[in-house]
């Protein structure tokens, strides 16, 4: 079973995450940042990943530490759950539209962290959520999951739609990359023999 439970405790946050990569998209979310919970729900639903997140952070200061640490902890959970990556497809990609907005996400479970984030946000906040925190979430994720991630918002004028299509496409790309390849016979998807 590709599952993991990870807890991260710092002086700024306490984050607990449980994931099942072979789930049904069930989510129990209480990060302490409502808009982040809405985005995490997109990952679970579109990635078909069961996800439980409980967060307690210094949101009285701002949401930065909580959002970043959820990304870090989620990355650690993915790395633990996917293990040696034997049999996975490895690469995943998705285009997701939402009304006027279109985003593309491409991921490689390469073992090498790298992030290209190209989202020209049309405003600074969505409700109380600072849109800049979305890159902090993904930076934390890639650095601790050991993945290469390319995120491009190709068009859009509504910042909520921009972020939501990114998270939906991320979930869809994860789903593709983590799928077991029936032709791989359990081999690690690399000519080097390890990732």
Residue pairs with C-beta under 8 A, 6 or more apart in sequence:
1 20
1 22
2 20
2 21
2 22
2 81
2 82
2 83
2 178
3 18
3 19
3 20
3 21
3 81
4 17
4 18
4 19
4 76
4 77
4 78
4 80
4 81
5 16
5 17
5 18
5 77
6 16
6 17
6 73
6 76
6 77
6 80
7 14
7 15
7 16
7 17
7 73
8 14
8 15
8 69
8 72
8 73
8 76
10 65
10 69
12 57
12 58
12 65
12 69
13 55
13 56
13 57
13 58
13 65
13 66
13 69
14 55
14 56
14 57
15 31
15 53
15 54
15 55
15 56
15 57
15 66
15 69
15 70
15 72
15 73
16 52
16 53
16 54
16 55
16 73
17 51
17 52
17 53
17 54
17 70
17 73
17 74
17 76
17 77
18 50
18 51
18 52
18 77
19 49
19 50
19 51
19 52
19 74
19 77
19 78
19 81
20 49
20 50
20 81
21 49
21 78
21 81
21 82
21 178
22 48
23 44
23 48
23 49
23 50
23 51
24 48
24 50
25 44
25 45
25 46
25 47
25 48
25 49
25 50
26 44
26 50
26 51
27 40
27 41
27 44
27 45
27 50
27 51
27 52
28 51
28 52
28 53
29 37
29 40
29 41
29 51
29 52
29 53
30 37
30 53
30 54
30 55
31 37
31 40
31 53
31 54
31 55
31 66
31 67
31 70
32 55
32 56
32 57
32 59
32 63
32 66
33 55
33 59
33 63
33 66
33 67
33 70
33 129
34 128
35 126
35 127
35 128
35 129
36 63
36 66
36 67
36 70
36 129
36 133
36 137
37 53
38 164
39 134
39 137
39 163
39 164
39 167
40 51
40 53
40 70
40 167
42 164
42 167
42 168
42 170
42 171
43 49
43 51
43 167
43 170
43 171
43 174
44 50
44 51
44 171
45 171
46 96
46 168
46 169
46 170
46 171
46 172
46 175
47 170
47 171
47 172
47 174
47 175
47 178
48 175
49 171
49 174
49 175
53 70
53 74
55 66
55 69
55 70
57 63
57 65
57 66
57 69
58 65
58 66
59 66
62 130
63 128
63 129
63 130
63 133
64 130
64 133
64 136
67 133
67 134
67 136
67 137
68 133
68 136
68 137
68 139
68 140
69 140
70 137
70 140
71 136
71 137
71 138
71 139
71 140
71 141
71 144
72 140
72 141
72 143
72 144
73 144
74 140
74 141
74 144
74 145
75 140
75 141
75 142
75 143
75 144
75 145
75 146
75 147
76 144
76 145
78 141
78 145
78 147
79 144
79 145
79 146
82 88
82 109
82 178
84 188
84 194
84 195
85 109
85 111
85 188
85 189
85 195
86 186
86 187
86 188
87 180
87 181
87 184
87 185
87 186
87 187
88 109
88 177
88 178
88 179
88 180
88 181
88 184
88 189
89 176
89 177
89 178
89 179
89 180
89 181
89 184
89 189
90 108
90 109
90 110
90 177
90 189
90 190
90 195
91 106
91 107
91 108
91 109
91 176
91 177
92 106
92 107
92 172
92 173
92 174
92 175
92 176
92 177
92 178
92 179
93 104
93 105
93 106
93 107
93 173
93 176
94 104
94 105
94 168
94 169
94 170
94 171
94 172
94 173
94 176
95 102
95 103
95 104
95 169
96 102
96 103
96 105
96 165
96 168
96 169
96 172
97 165
98 156
98 161
98 164
98 165
98 168
99 158
99 161
100 155
100 156
100 157
100 158
100 161
101 153
101 155
101 156
101 157
101 158
101 161
101 162
101 164
101 165
102 153
102 154
102 155
102 156
102 165
103 119
103 151
103 152
103 153
103 154
103 156
103 162
103 165
103 166
103 168
103 169
104 150
104 151
104 152
104 154
104 169
105 149
105 150
105 151
105 152
105 166
105 169
105 170
105 172
105 173
106 149
106 150
106 173
107 147
107 148
107 149
107 150
107 170
107 173
107 174
107 177
108 147
108 148
108 149
108 177
109 145
109 146
109 147
109 177
109 178
109 195
110 146
110 147
110 148
110 195
111 146
111 194
111 195
112 146
112 148
113 142
113 143
113 144
113 145
113 146
113 147
113 148
114 142
114 147
114 148
114 149
115 135
115 138
115 139
115 142
115 148
115 149
115 151
116 149
116 150
116 151
116 152
117 135
117 138
117 139
117 151
118 151
118 152
118 153
119 134
119 135
119 151
119 152
119 153
119 162
119 163
119 166
120 153
121 131
121 159
121 162
122 156
122 157
122 158
122 159
122 162
123 131
123 159
124 130
124 131
124 132
125 131
125 159
126 159
126 160
126 163
131 159
131 162
131 163
134 163
134 166
138 149
138 151
138 170
141 147
141 149
142 148
142 149
149 170
151 166
151 169
151 170
153 162
153 165
153 166
156 162
156 165
181 189
188 194
188 195
189 195
